[in-house]
């Protein structure tokens, strides 16, 4: 994967995490759908980070976020 694509993936992941947190705070049942999408995006981001050197902390953070998002859904 190219670095510009990787950067866009990181930005999308961060934005989806922020949006998911805000939707969860509304208390609406639809938050489960948003959290499921967030988990998928976090897993994709973790997989991509694994392909690059020195991003072990990012991989761990993305996988942890995906796990929490799945538990919210």
Buried (B, 14 or more C-beta within 10 A) or exposed (E): EEEEEBEEBBEEBBEBBEEBBEBBEEEEEEBBEBBBBBBBBBBBBBBBBBEEEEBEEBBEBBBEBBEBBBEBB
